[in-house]
Amino acid sequence: MEALKEETRQKIIDLLLTHGELSLTEIQQRLGKTLPTLLFHVNMLEKAGLVSWKLSKKGRKTTKTYFIRTKLISMDVDIEIFSKAMNLKMLNQLLDSLVEKSASIIGFIPRQYSVSDIVKVLNVDAFTATALKDYLETYEEEFVKKIVDKFSEKINSIEKIDPDTVAKELKIDVYWAAKVLKELKLL
């Protein structure tokens, strides 16, 4: 499931389901991503057992082509962990708290949170922190909106609007500052 949650990997799966076998170059032509980026994503899909490759002749050239290993996936679900899983509303509320409390507890909104950071900031168990970390990585745009909501007045009072200045003023990572400025259409 981890391998399938990222949009680029979903697009690769869709292409392979549609076209059968494709080389990395053919995938690149269709998705417009860099080869190193695609190689990273294809390797993730391969490690997850979803994609395989073989050497194929294309003209005089031998090329590595990727294909879907199987269209059916079976999963084992730990019912105890599944029963404790958060719903999206709860995760969204925790994300609000993470934005609110990060500045006061760790003094900064970092680019990425570790599970231990989330445990420290929100005083939650490791399972909840892991679920929130996964949610944040999957729904990054929600986190950006929460930062915008919290700091919109302060952003309006900043004289020089650029990611570095906004990051410094708001005590957030420059990555989030750039995302916030894009969200506000100031970048």
OpenMM code with the backbone's topology and positions (N, CA, C; nanometers):
from openmm import Vec3, app, unit

residues = "MET GLU ALA LEU LYS GLU GLU THR ARG GLN LYS ILE ILE ASP LEU LEU LEU THR HIS GLY GLU LEU SER LEU THR GLU ILE GLN GLN ARG LEU GLY LYS THR LEU PRO THR LEU LEU PHE HIS VAL ASN MET LEU GLU LYS ALA GLY LEU VAL SER TRP LYS LEU SER LYS LYS GLY ARG LYS THR THR LYS THR TYR PHE ILE ARG THR LYS LEU ILE SER MET ASP VAL ASP ILE GLU ILE PHE SER LYS ALA MET ASN LEU LYS MET LEU ASN GLN LEU LEU ASP SER LEU VAL GLU LYS SER ALA SER ILE ILE GLY PHE ILE PRO ARG GLN TYR SER VAL SER ASP ILE VAL LYS VAL LEU ASN VAL ASP ALA PHE THR ALA THR ALA LEU LYS ASP TYR LEU GLU THR TYR GLU GLU GLU PHE VAL LYS LYS ILE VAL ASP LYS PHE SER GLU LYS ILE ASN SER ILE GLU LYS ILE ASP PRO ASP THR VAL ALA LYS GLU LEU LYS ILE ASP VAL TYR TRP ALA ALA LYS VAL LEU LYS GLU LEU LYS LEU LEU".split()
positions = [
    Vec3(0.0831, -0.1196, 0.0000),
    Vec3(0.0000, 0.0000, 0.0000),
    Vec3(0.0869, 0.1252, 0.0000),
    Vec3(0.1993, 0.1209, 0.0719),
    Vec3(0.2908, 0.2348, 0.0756),
    Vec3(0.3381, 0.2700, -0.0652),
    Vec3(0.3698, 0.1676, -0.1434),
    Vec3(0.4201, 0.1905, -0.2792),
    Vec3(0.3136, 0.2516, -0.3698),
    Vec3(0.1881, 0.2260, -0.3420),
    Vec3(0.0801, 0.2732, -0.4289),
    Vec3(0.0252, 0.4102, -0.3907),
    Vec3(0.0664, 0.4647, -0.2780),
    Vec3(0.0043, 0.5896, -0.2336),
    Vec3(0.0562, 0.7133, -0.3058),
    Vec3(0.1677, 0.7038, -0.3734),
    Vec3(0.2285, 0.8200, -0.4384),
    Vec3(0.1766, 0.8337, -0.5806),
    Vec3(0.1451, 0.9559, -0.6224),
    Vec3(0.0794, 0.9810, -0.7507),
    Vec3(0.1621, 0.9350, -0.8716),
    Vec3(0.2929, 0.9607, -0.8706),
    Vec3(0.3760, 0.9191, -0.9841),
    Vec3(0.3747, 0.7674, -0.9995),
    Vec3(0.3813, 0.6961, -0.8881),
    Vec3(0.3781, 0.5486, -0.8951),
    Vec3(0.2424, 0.5004, -0.9452),
    Vec3(0.1349, 0.5692, -0.9066),
    Vec3(0.0022, 0.5338, -0.9570),
    Vec3(-0.0041, 0.5518, -1.1086),
    Vec3(0.0572, 0.6595, -1.1573),
    Vec3(0.0581, 0.6846, -1.3015),
    Vec3(0.1408, 0.5798, -1.3753),
    Vec3(0.2514, 0.5372, -1.3158),
    Vec3(0.3347, 0.4325, -1.3769),
    Vec3(0.2546, 0.3032, -1.3865),
    Vec3(0.1862, 0.2674, -1.2786),
    Vec3(0.1020, 0.1460, -1.2780),
    Vec3(-0.0026, 0.1567, -1.3881),
    Vec3(-0.0692, 0.2720, -1.3980),
    Vec3(-0.1720, 0.2916, -1.4996),
    Vec3(-0.1147, 0.2746, -1.6402),
    Vec3(0.0020, 0.3335, -1.6646),
    Vec3(0.0660, 0.3194, -1.7963),
    Vec3(0.0973, 0.1739, -1.8278),
    Vec3(0.1518, 0.1031, -1.7296),
    Vec3(0.1879, -0.0364, -1.7529),
    Vec3(0.0641, -0.1243, -1.7716),
    Vec3(-0.0424, -0.0925, -1.7013),
    Vec3(-0.1671, -0.1670, -1.7216),
    Vec3(-0.2231, -0.1405, -1.8613),
    Vec3(-0.2096, -0.0184, -1.9083),
    Vec3(-0.2616, 0.0203, -2.0396),
    Vec3(-0.1760, -0.0329, -2.1547),
    Vec3(-0.0434, -0.0210, -2.1399),
    Vec3(0.0465, -0.0525, -2.2512),
    Vec3(0.1182, -0.1874, -2.2389),
    Vec3(0.1059, -0.2539, -2.1278),
    Vec3(0.1714, -0.3842, -2.1108),
    Vec3(0.3151, -0.3712, -2.0660),
    Vec3(0.4049, -0.3429, -2.1583),
    Vec3(0.5466, -0.3310, -2.1271),
    Vec3(0.5977, -0.1972, -2.1788),
    Vec3(0.6761, -0.1290, -2.0949),
    Vec3(0.7357, -0.0023, -2.1365),
    Vec3(0.8771, 0.0090, -2.0806),
    Vec3(0.9633, 0.0719, -2.1576),
    Vec3(1.0969, 0.1017, -2.1076),
    Vec3(1.0879, 0.2277, -2.0212),
    Vec3(1.1927, 0.2541, -1.9451),
    Vec3(1.1960, 0.3735, -1.8622),
    Vec3(1.1864, 0.4992, -1.9490),
    Vec3(1.2490, 0.4975, -2.0647),
    Vec3(1.2425, 0.6115, -2.1566),
    Vec3(1.0999, 0.6332, -2.2067),
    Vec3(1.0291, 0.5253, -2.2365),
    Vec3(0.8900, 0.5374, -2.2826),
    Vec3(0.8004, 0.5917, -2.1709),
    Vec3(0.8270, 0.5485, -2.0481),
    Vec3(0.7512, 0.6001, -1.9334),
    Vec3(0.7806, 0.7494, -1.9175),
    Vec3(0.9074, 0.7859, -1.9331),
    Vec3(0.9465, 0.9264, -1.9212),
    Vec3(0.8756, 1.0125, -2.0257),
    Vec3(0.8685, 0.9648, -2.1477),
    Vec3(0.8035, 1.0406, -2.2542),
    Vec3(0.6563, 1.0656, -2.2223),
    Vec3(0.5938, 0.9714, -2.1560),
    Vec3(0.4513, 0.9858, -2.1255),
    Vec3(0.4256, 1.0687, -1.9993),
    Vec3(0.5175, 1.0619, -1.9020),
    Vec3(0.4949, 1.1319, -1.7753),
    Vec3(0.5723, 1.2633, -1.7621),
    Vec3(0.6781, 1.2786, -1.8413),
    Vec3(0.7543, 1.4027, -1.8362),
    Vec3(0.8374, 1.4213, -1.7104),
    Vec3(0.8688, 1.3151, -1.6415),
    Vec3(0.9542, 1.3212, -1.5218),
    Vec3(1.0975, 1.2882, -1.5626),
    Vec3(1.1930, 1.3205, -1.4761),
    Vec3(1.3321, 1.2881, -1.5063),
    Vec3(1.3551, 1.1377, -1.4903),
    Vec3(1.4548, 1.0870, -1.5594),
    Vec3(1.4856, 0.9437, -1.5498),
    Vec3(1.5220, 0.9020, -1.4073),
    Vec3(1.6060, 0.9777, -1.3345),
    Vec3(1.6356, 0.9376, -1.1968),
    Vec3(1.5100, 0.9304, -1.1083),
    Vec3(1.4198, 1.0252, -1.1270),
    Vec3(1.2947, 1.0241, -1.0497),
    Vec3(1.2133, 0.8996, -1.0824),
    Vec3(1.1998, 0.8706, -1.2106),
    Vec3(1.1224, 0.7527, -1.2512),
    Vec3(1.1884, 0.6238, -1.2049),
    Vec3(1.3204, 0.6194, -1.2119),
    Vec3(1.3919, 0.4998, -1.1669),
    Vec3(1.3666, 0.4762, -1.0184),
    Vec3(1.3661, 0.5825, -0.9401),
    Vec3(1.3355, 0.5717, -0.7976),
    Vec3(1.1972, 0.5102, -0.7771),
    Vec3(1.0973, 0.5639, -0.8493),
    Vec3(0.9600, 0.5162, -0.8324),
    Vec3(0.9418, 0.3735, -0.8838),
    Vec3(1.0027, 0.3413, -0.9960),
    Vec3(0.9927, 0.2049, -1.0497),
    Vec3(1.0588, 0.1066, -0.9537),
    Vec3(1.1711, 0.1458, -0.8947),
    Vec3(1.2370, 0.0584, -0.7968),
    Vec3(1.1492, 0.0345, -0.6751),
    Vec3(1.0762, 0.1381, -0.6312),
    Vec3(0.9834, 0.1215, -0.5183),
    Vec3(0.8739, 0.0205, -0.5538),
    Vec3(0.8220, 0.0319, -0.6750),
    Vec3(0.7176, -0.0607, -0.7200),
    Vec3(0.7728, -0.2022, -0.7339),
    Vec3(0.8976, -0.2111, -0.7770),
    Vec3(0.9609, -0.3427, -0.7912),
    Vec3(0.9834, -0.4066, -0.6541),
    Vec3(1.0325, -0.3285, -0.5574),
    Vec3(1.0543, -0.3797, -0.4213),
    Vec3(0.9235, -0.4263, -0.3582),
    Vec3(0.8142, -0.3580, -0.3932),
    Vec3(0.6826, -0.3949, -0.3392),
    Vec3(0.6249, -0.5182, -0.4090),
    Vec3(0.6938, -0.5648, -0.5145),
    Vec3(0.6476, -0.6835, -0.5849),
    Vec3(0.5382, -0.6569, -0.6868),
    Vec3(0.5173, -0.5306, -0.7220),
    Vec3(0.4107, -0.4959, -0.8153),
    Vec3(0.4581, -0.4927, -0.9600),
    Vec3(0.5847, -0.4593, -0.9791),
    Vec3(0.6413, -0.4440, -1.1129),
    Vec3(0.7655, -0.5316, -1.1255),
    Vec3(0.7851, -0.5873, -1.2433),
    Vec3(0.9061, -0.6627, -1.2758),
    Vec3(0.9626, -0.6079, -1.4056),
    Vec3(1.0781, -0.6557, -1.4438),
    Vec3(1.1379, -0.6125, -1.5688),
    Vec3(1.1973, -0.7324, -1.6400),
    Vec3(1.2201, -0.7134, -1.7685),
    Vec3(1.2875, -0.8133, -1.8494),
    Vec3(1.3622, -0.7411, -1.9596),
    Vec3(1.4581, -0.8070, -2.0182),
    Vec3(1.5306, -0.7492, -2.1306),
    Vec3(1.4536, -0.7812, -2.2578),
    Vec3(1.4290, -0.6791, -2.3388),
    Vec3(1.3535, -0.6942, -2.4625),
    Vec3(1.4336, -0.6346, -2.5766),
    Vec3(1.4177, -0.6937, -2.6934),
    Vec3(1.4815, -0.6411, -2.8140),
    Vec3(1.3909, -0.5349, -2.8734),
    Vec3(1.4458, -0.4170, -2.8946),
    Vec3(1.3742, -0.3087, -2.9630),
    Vec3(1.4662, -0.2648, -3.0760),
    Vec3(1.4392, -0.3143, -3.1952),
    Vec3(1.5302, -0.2912, -3.3075),
    Vec3(1.6576, -0.3690, -3.2836),
    Vec3(1.7702, -0.3027, -3.2872),
    Vec3(1.8987, -0.3677, -3.2615),
    Vec3(1.9403, -0.3555, -3.1155),
    Vec3(1.8636, -0.2835, -3.0425),
    Vec3(1.8976, -0.2514, -2.9049),
    Vec3(1.8247, -0.3432, -2.8063),
    Vec3(1.8951, -0.3845, -2.7019),
    Vec3(1.8328, -0.4584, -2.5936),
    Vec3(1.7983, -0.3584, -2.4840),
    Vec3(1.6732, -0.3566, -2.4442),
    Vec3(1.6236, -0.2579, -2.3484),
    Vec3(1.5555, -0.3276, -2.2324),
    Vec3(1.5683, -0.2680, -2.1162),
    Vec3(1.4998, -0.3160, -1.9967),
    Vec3(1.3560, -0.2633, -2.0043),
    Vec3(1.2576, -0.3531, -2.0075),
    Vec3(1.1177, -0.3104, -2.0098),
    Vec3(1.0491, -0.3554, -1.8812),
    Vec3(0.9598, -0.2727, -1.8349),
    Vec3(0.8885, -0.2979, -1.7100),
    Vec3(0.7464, -0.3418, -1.7408),
    Vec3(0.6924, -0.4257, -1.6539),
    Vec3(0.5558, -0.4739, -1.6705),
    Vec3(0.4958, -0.5025, -1.5335),
    Vec3(0.3633, -0.5096, -1.5287),
    Vec3(0.2915, -0.5419, -1.4055),
    Vec3(0.3074, -0.6908, -1.3796),
    Vec3(0.3501, -0.7229, -1.2605),
    Vec3(0.3729, -0.8628, -1.2242),
    Vec3(0.2432, -0.9423, -1.2182),
    Vec3(0.1466, -0.8863, -1.1500),
    Vec3(0.0165, -0.9509, -1.1381),
    Vec3(-0.0879, -0.8432, -1.1130),
    Vec3(-0.2080, -0.8648, -1.1614),
    Vec3(-0.3139, -0.7661, -1.1429),
    Vec3(-0.3882, -0.7856, -1.0115),
    Vec3(-0.3661, -0.8978, -0.9482),
    Vec3(-0.4319, -0.9255, -0.8209),
    Vec3(-0.3293, -0.9200, -0.7081),
    Vec3(-0.3651, -0.8507, -0.6020),
    Vec3(-0.2772, -0.8385, -0.4858),
    Vec3(-0.3526, -0.8906, -0.3652),
    Vec3(-0.2859, -0.9682, -0.2837),
    Vec3(-0.3473, -1.0095, -0.1582),
    Vec3(-0.2708, -0.9433, -0.0442),
    Vec3(-0.3432, -0.9081, 0.0617),
    Vec3(-0.2815, -0.8415, 0.1756),
    Vec3(-0.3235, -0.9107, 0.3034),
    Vec3(-0.2325, -0.9071, 0.3991),
    Vec3(-0.2649, -0.9495, 0.5333),
    Vec3(-0.2907, -0.8232, 0.6139),
    Vec3(-0.3980, -0.8205, 0.6879),
    Vec3(-0.4315, -0.7045, 0.7686),
    Vec3(-0.4321, -0.7458, 0.9146),
    Vec3(-0.3565, -0.6720, 0.9952),
    Vec3(-0.3569, -0.6946, 1.1394),
    Vec3(-0.4821, -0.6261, 1.1927),
    Vec3(-0.5806, -0.7040, 1.2292),
    Vec3(-0.7107, -0.6494, 1.2678),
    Vec3(-0.7006, -0.5601, 1.3907),
    Vec3(-0.6070, -0.5906, 1.4811),
    Vec3(-0.5897, -0.5066, 1.6004),
    Vec3(-0.5422, -0.3666, 1.5609),
    Vec3(-0.4424, -0.3602, 1.4739),
    Vec3(-0.3924, -0.2309, 1.4276),
    Vec3(-0.4981, -0.1612, 1.3434),
    Vec3(-0.5652, -0.2369, 1.2560),
    Vec3(-0.6681, -0.1792, 1.1700),
    Vec3(-0.7809, -0.1176, 1.2527),
    Vec3(-0.8194, -0.1837, 1.3615),
    Vec3(-0.9293, -0.1340, 1.4448),
    Vec3(-0.8916, -0.0042, 1.5156),
    Vec3(-0.7611, 0.0193, 1.5338),
    Vec3(-0.7156, 0.1416, 1.6003),
    Vec3(-0.6867, 0.2538, 1.5014),
    Vec3(-0.7015, 0.2243, 1.3736),
    Vec3(-0.6672, 0.3238, 1.2712),
    Vec3(-0.7534, 0.4480, 1.2861),
    Vec3(-0.6913, 0.5595, 1.2618),
    Vec3(-0.7597, 0.6882, 1.2732),
    Vec3(-0.8494, 0.7101, 1.1512),
    Vec3(-0.9546, 0.7822, 1.1709),
    Vec3(-1.0299, 0.8254, 1.0540),
    Vec3(-0.9718, 0.9583, 1.0066),
    Vec3(-1.0065, 0.9985, 0.8874),
    Vec3(-0.9483, 1.1190, 0.8290),
    Vec3(-0.9808, 1.2446, 0.9089),
    Vec3(-1.0980, 1.2501, 0.9678),
    Vec3(-1.1359, 1.3670, 1.0464),
    Vec3(-1.0433, 1.3827, 1.1666),
    Vec3(-1.0151, 1.2712, 1.2349),
    Vec3(-0.9254, 1.2760, 1.3503),
    Vec3(-0.7845, 1.3161, 1.3078),
    Vec3(-0.7374, 1.2615, 1.1962),
    Vec3(-0.6037, 1.2951, 1.1476),
    Vec3(-0.5959, 1.4431, 1.1097),
    Vec3(-0.7016, 1.4947, 1.0504),
    Vec3(-0.7066, 1.6353, 1.0131),
    Vec3(-0.7006, 1.7244, 1.1377),
    Vec3(-0.7702, 1.6841, 1.2428),
    Vec3(-0.7664, 1.7600, 1.3680),
    Vec3(-0.6263, 1.7556, 1.4301),
    Vec3(-0.5628, 1.6393, 1.4230),
    Vec3(-0.4264, 1.6284, 1.4754),
    Vec3(-0.3293, 1.7142, 1.3948),
    Vec3(-0.3540, 1.7251, 1.2655),
    Vec3(-0.2701, 1.8099, 1.1810),
    Vec3(-0.2833, 1.9567, 1.2240),
    Vec3(-0.4056, 1.9988, 1.2573),
    Vec3(-0.4267, 2.1335, 1.3117),
    Vec3(-0.3417, 2.1545, 1.4366),
    Vec3(-0.3486, 2.0585, 1.5257),
    Vec3(-0.2729, 2.0681, 1.6513),
    Vec3(-0.1235, 2.0698, 1.6269),
    Vec3(-0.0789, 1.9934, 1.5275),
    Vec3(0.0640, 1.9880, 1.4959),
    Vec3(0.1142, 2.1251, 1.4518),
    Vec3(0.0375, 2.1939, 1.3681),
    Vec3(0.0750, 2.3293, 1.3246),
    Vec3(0.0731, 2.4239, 1.4439),
    Vec3(-0.0320, 2.4169, 1.5239),
    Vec3(-0.0468, 2.5070, 1.6392),
    Vec3(0.0648, 2.4888, 1.7414),
    Vec3(0.0975, 2.3648, 1.7716),
    Vec3(0.1895, 2.3381, 1.8823),
    Vec3(0.3364, 2.3307, 1.8425),
    Vec3(0.3656, 2.3091, 1.7151),
    Vec3(0.5057, 2.2944, 1.6731),
    Vec3(0.5894, 2.4158, 1.7084),
    Vec3(0.5364, 2.5326, 1.6779),
    Vec3(0.6125, 2.6558, 1.7028),
    Vec3(0.6446, 2.6720, 1.8511),
    Vec3(0.5469, 2.6428, 1.9368),
    Vec3(0.5707, 2.6632, 2.0794),
    Vec3(0.6543, 2.5518, 2.1427),
    Vec3(0.6424, 2.4296, 2.0947),
    Vec3(0.7129, 2.3180, 2.1596),
    Vec3(0.8528, 2.2953, 2.1010),
    Vec3(0.8644, 2.2941, 1.9669),
    Vec3(0.9978, 2.2751, 1.9089),
    Vec3(1.0515, 2.4027, 1.8454),
    Vec3(0.9696, 2.5076, 1.8437),
    Vec3(1.0144, 2.6379, 1.7973),
    Vec3(1.0248, 2.6545, 1.6465),
    Vec3(0.9719, 2.5579, 1.5714),
    Vec3(0.9951, 2.5590, 1.4273),
    Vec3(0.9033, 2.4548, 1.3642),
    Vec3(0.8576, 2.4798, 1.2416),
    Vec3(0.7853, 2.3767, 1.1668),
    Vec3(0.8852, 2.3183, 1.0677),
    Vec3(0.9318, 2.1954, 1.0941),
    Vec3(1.0358, 2.1359, 1.0094),
    Vec3(0.9822, 2.0859, 0.8763),
    Vec3(1.0718, 2.0592, 0.7831),
    Vec3(1.0339, 2.0041, 0.6516),
    Vec3(0.9651, 1.8700, 0.6698),
    Vec3(1.0224, 1.7856, 0.7525),
    Vec3(0.9635, 1.6545, 0.7799),
    Vec3(0.9636, 1.6310, 0.9301),
    Vec3(0.8610, 1.5641, 0.9744),
    Vec3(0.8510, 1.5274, 1.1151),
    Vec3(0.8888, 1.3812, 1.1304),
    Vec3(0.9635, 1.3516, 1.2329),
    Vec3(0.9867, 1.2116, 1.2677),
    Vec3(0.8715, 1.1697, 1.3595),
    Vec3(0.8570, 1.0417, 1.3784),
    Vec3(0.7534, 0.9918, 1.4698),
    Vec3(0.7785, 1.0491, 1.6090),
    Vec3(0.9046, 1.0520, 1.6514),
    Vec3(0.9358, 1.1034, 1.7852),
    Vec3(0.9049, 1.2532, 1.7966),
    Vec3(0.9230, 1.3306, 1.6871),
    Vec3(0.8837, 1.4722, 1.6884),
    Vec3(0.7341, 1.4849, 1.7154),
    Vec3(0.6553, 1.4051, 1.6459),
    Vec3(0.5091, 1.4131, 1.6601),
    Vec3(0.4668, 1.3697, 1.7997),
    Vec3(0.5293, 1.2647, 1.8519),
    Vec3(0.4996, 1.2198, 1.9889),
    Vec3(0.5282, 1.3340, 2.0862),
    Vec3(0.6427, 1.3996, 2.0682),
    Vec3(0.6831, 1.5096, 2.1563),
    Vec3(0.5871, 1.6286, 2.1471),
    Vec3(0.5518, 1.6680, 2.0267),
    Vec3(0.4675, 1.7863, 2.0065),
    Vec3(0.3244, 1.7618, 2.0519),
    Vec3(0.2692, 1.6465, 2.0175),
    Vec3(0.1268, 1.6220, 2.0442),
    Vec3(0.1000, 1.5340, 2.1658),
    Vec3(0.2059, 1.4769, 2.2216),
    Vec3(0.1908, 1.3869, 2.3371),
    Vec3(0.0941, 1.2721, 2.3051),
    Vec3(0.1216, 1.2053, 2.1907),
    Vec3(0.0407, 1.0909, 2.1477),
    Vec3(0.1292, 0.9665, 2.1447),
    Vec3(0.0665, 0.8509, 2.1299),
    Vec3(0.1432, 0.7273, 2.1214),
    Vec3(0.2086, 0.7144, 1.9831),
    Vec3(0.3041, 0.6228, 1.9729),
    Vec3(0.3812, 0.6058, 1.8484),
    Vec3(0.2920, 0.5626, 1.7319),
    Vec3(0.1890, 0.4823, 1.7593),
    Vec3(0.0989, 0.4386, 1.6523),
    Vec3(0.0260, 0.5592, 1.5915),
    Vec3(-0.0264, 0.6450, 1.6776),
    Vec3(-0.0963, 0.7650, 1.6306),
    Vec3(0.0001, 0.8566, 1.5561),
    Vec3(0.1205, 0.8721, 1.6098),
    Vec3(0.2219, 0.9569, 1.5455),
    Vec3(0.2584, 0.9031, 1.4075),
    Vec3(0.2697, 0.7723, 1.3954),
    Vec3(0.3012, 0.7105, 1.2654),
    Vec3(0.1881, 0.7338, 1.1663),
    Vec3(0.0655, 0.7164, 1.2118),
    Vec3(-0.0504, 0.7400, 1.1248),
    Vec3(-0.0536, 0.8853, 1.0785),
    Vec3(-0.0249, 0.9790, 1.1698),
    Vec3(-0.0256, 1.1204, 1.1335),
    Vec3(0.0888, 1.1534, 1.0378),
    Vec3(0.2044, 1.0952, 1.0606),
    Vec3(0.3192, 1.1170, 0.9710),
    Vec3(0.2850, 1.0702, 0.8295),
    Vec3(0.2256, 0.9526, 0.8170),
    Vec3(0.1834, 0.9017, 0.6862),
    Vec3(0.0780, 0.9921, 0.6228),
    Vec3(-0.0160, 1.0377, 0.7028),
    Vec3(-0.1213, 1.1270, 0.6533),
    Vec3(-0.0599, 1.2568, 0.6021),
    Vec3(0.0330, 1.3133, 0.6785),
    Vec3(0.0985, 1.4375, 0.6386),
    Vec3(0.1742, 1.4201, 0.5074),
    Vec3(0.2448, 1.3088, 0.4927),
    Vec3(0.3203, 1.2848, 0.3702),
    Vec3(0.2283, 1.2629, 0.2504),
    Vec3(0.1123, 1.2072, 0.2734),
    Vec3(0.0181, 1.1809, 0.1647),
    Vec3(-0.0649, 1.3041, 0.1293),
    Vec3(-0.1053, 1.3799, 0.2295),
    Vec3(-0.1915, 1.4962, 0.2094),
    Vec3(-0.1199, 1.6251, 0.2484),
    Vec3(-0.0059, 1.6448, 0.1885),
    Vec3(0.0779, 1.7604, 0.2168),
    Vec3(0.0034, 1.8921, 0.1956),
    Vec3(-0.0824, 1.8963, 0.0936),
    Vec3(-0.1551, 2.0204, 0.0652),
    Vec3(-0.2455, 2.0621, 0.1812),
    Vec3(-0.2953, 1.9655, 0.2581),
    Vec3(-0.3769, 1.9976, 0.3758),
    Vec3(-0.2927, 2.0690, 0.4808),
    Vec3(-0.1697, 2.0220, 0.4976),
    Vec3(-0.0781, 2.0832, 0.5937),
    Vec3(-0.0472, 2.2270, 0.5521),
    Vec3(-0.0254, 2.2480, 0.4233),
    Vec3(0.0025, 2.3822, 0.3706),
    Vec3(-0.1157, 2.4746, 0.4003),
    Vec3(-0.2373, 2.4274, 0.3775),
    Vec3(-0.3561, 2.5090, 0.4041),
    Vec3(-0.3656, 2.5463, 0.5517),
    Vec3(-0.3271, 2.4544, 0.6377),
    Vec3(-0.3310, 2.4817, 0.7814),
    Vec3(-0.2268, 2.5866, 0.8203),
    Vec3(-0.1105, 2.5799, 0.7569),
    Vec3(-0.0080, 2.6817, 0.7819),
    Vec3(-0.0583, 2.8175, 0.7334),
    Vec3(-0.1197, 2.8196, 0.6161),
    Vec3(-0.1756, 2.9438, 0.5620),
    Vec3(-0.2795, 2.9999, 0.6592),
    Vec3(-0.3710, 2.9149, 0.7073),
    Vec3(-0.4746, 2.9605, 0.8006),
    Vec3(-0.4133, 3.0211, 0.9268),
    Vec3(-0.3122, 2.9561, 0.9801),
    Vec3(-0.2504, 3.0025, 1.1043),
    Vec3(-0.1737, 3.1328, 1.0854),
    Vec3(-0.1043, 3.1471, 0.9728),
    Vec3(-0.0119, 3.2584, 0.9569),
    Vec3(-0.0527, 3.3635, 0.8532),
    Vec3(-0.1743, 3.3587, 0.8015),
    Vec3(-0.2121, 3.4497, 0.6925),
    Vec3(-0.1958, 3.5968, 0.7300),
    Vec3(-0.2354, 3.6360, 0.8504),
    Vec3(-0.2200, 3.7755, 0.8917),
    Vec3(-0.0726, 3.8151, 0.8976),
    Vec3(0.0072, 3.7260, 0.9536),
    Vec3(0.1505, 3.7546, 0.9670),
    Vec3(0.2176, 3.7618, 0.8294),
    Vec3(0.1745, 3.6775, 0.7366),
    Vec3(0.2302, 3.6791, 0.6012),
    Vec3(0.2020, 3.8142, 0.5357),
    Vec3(0.0808, 3.8660, 0.5551),
    Vec3(0.0441, 3.9948, 0.4965),
    Vec3(0.1281, 4.1106, 0.5502),
    Vec3(0.1837, 4.0946, 0.6694),
    Vec3(0.2635, 4.2026, 0.7286),
    Vec3(0.4122, 4.1942, 0.6918),
    Vec3(0.4521, 4.0879, 0.6230),
    Vec3(0.5920, 4.0726, 0.5838),
    Vec3(0.6195, 4.1606, 0.4626),
    Vec3(0.7249, 4.2407, 0.4726),
    Vec3(0.7565, 4.3345, 0.3644),
    Vec3(0.8101, 4.2638, 0.2407),
    Vec3(0.9111, 4.1815, 0.2587),
    Vec3(0.9747, 4.1140, 0.1452),
    Vec3(0.9182, 3.9718, 0.1362),
    Vec3(0.8415, 3.9459, 0.0313),
    Vec3(0.7767, 3.8160, 0.0152),
    Vec3(0.8627, 3.7257, -0.0729),
    Vec3(0.9437, 3.6445, -0.0075),
    Vec3(1.0191, 3.5393, -0.0754),
    Vec3(1.0299, 3.4233, 0.0227),
    Vec3(1.0547, 3.3022, -0.0260),
    Vec3(1.0552, 3.1854, 0.0634),
    Vec3(1.1498, 3.1971, 0.1826),
    Vec3(1.2691, 3.2497, 0.1625),
    Vec3(1.3649, 3.2594, 0.2731),
    Vec3(1.3168, 3.3532, 0.3826),
    Vec3(1.2670, 3.4690, 0.3426),
    Vec3(1.2187, 3.5673, 0.4408),
    Vec3(1.0950, 3.5141, 0.5133),
    Vec3(1.0028, 3.4577, 0.4386),
    Vec3(0.8804, 3.4035, 0.4993),
    Vec3(0.9153, 3.2896, 0.5956),
    Vec3(1.0074, 3.2040, 0.5556),
    Vec3(1.0498, 3.0928, 0.6421),
    Vec3(1.1069, 3.1457, 0.7732),
    Vec3(1.1901, 3.2466, 0.7633),
    Vec3(1.2530, 3.3041, 0.8825),
    Vec3(1.1488, 3.3703, 0.9732),
    Vec3(1.0600, 3.4486, 0.9120),
    Vec3(0.9583, 3.5207, 0.9896),
    Vec3(0.8579, 3.4269, 1.0580),
    Vec3(0.8176, 3.3222, 0.9869),
    Vec3(0.7152, 3.2322, 1.0413),
    Vec3(0.7737, 3.1165, 1.1210),
    Vec3(0.9061, 3.1021, 1.1151),
    Vec3(0.9767, 2.9896, 1.1800),
    Vec3(0.9268, 2.8566, 1.1242),
    Vec3(0.9303, 2.8512, 0.9899),
    Vec3(0.8943, 2.7283, 0.9200),
    Vec3(1.0055, 2.6980, 0.8200),
    Vec3(1.0148, 2.5739, 0.7808),
    Vec3(1.1142, 2.5351, 0.6815),
    Vec3(1.0861, 2.6073, 0.5499),
    Vec3(1.1916, 2.6392, 0.4760),
    Vec3(1.1778, 2.7117, 0.3497),
    Vec3(1.0908, 2.6345, 0.2500),
    Vec3(1.0908, 2.5017, 0.2591),
    Vec3(1.0046, 2.4191, 0.1731),
    Vec3(0.8587, 2.4580, 0.1943),
    Vec3(0.8169, 2.4661, 0.3230),
    Vec3(0.6780, 2.5016, 0.3537),
    Vec3(0.6506, 2.6466, 0.3148),
    Vec3(0.7496, 2.7329, 0.3338),
    Vec3(0.7321, 2.8732, 0.2970),
    Vec3(0.7017, 2.8862, 0.1473),
    Vec3(0.7757, 2.8137, 0.0653),
    Vec3(0.7522, 2.8176, -0.0795),
    Vec3(0.6133, 2.7634, -0.1127),
    Vec3(0.5733, 2.6555, -0.0483),
    Vec3(0.4402, 2.5977, -0.0718),
    Vec3(0.3300, 2.6955, -0.0302),
    Vec3(0.3508, 2.7628, 0.0832),
    Vec3(0.2527, 2.8598, 0.1313),
    Vec3(0.2399, 2.9746, 0.0312),
    Vec3(0.3526, 3.0249, -0.0163),
    Vec3(0.3490, 3.1358, -0.1128),
    Vec3(0.2825, 3.0942, -0.2433),
    Vec3(0.3036, 2.9714, -0.2851),
    Vec3(0.2350, 2.9218, -0.4064),
    Vec3(0.0848, 2.9113, -0.3810),
    Vec3(0.0477, 2.8627, -0.2639),
    Vec3(-0.0936, 2.8516, -0.2287),
    Vec3(-0.1616, 2.9889, -0.2298),
    Vec3(-0.0894, 3.0891, -0.1832),
    Vec3(-0.1432, 3.2266, -0.1793),
    Vec3(-0.1212, 3.3009, -0.3107),
    Vec3(-0.0626, 3.2311, -0.4078),
    Vec3(-0.0328, 3.2885, -0.5394),
    Vec3(0.0564, 3.4117, -0.5284),
    Vec3(0.1523, 3.4050, -0.4367),
    Vec3(0.2497, 3.5124, -0.4186),
    Vec3(0.3871, 3.4723, -0.4725),
    Vec3(0.3949, 3.3565, -0.5276),
    Vec3(0.5218, 3.3065, -0.5827),
    Vec3(0.4971, 3.2531, -0.7240),
] * unit.nanometer
topology = app.Topology()
chain = topology.addChain("A")
for resn in residues:
    res = topology.addResidue(resn, chain)
    for name in ("N", "CA", "C"):
        topology.addAtom(name, app.Element.getBySymbol(name[0]), res)
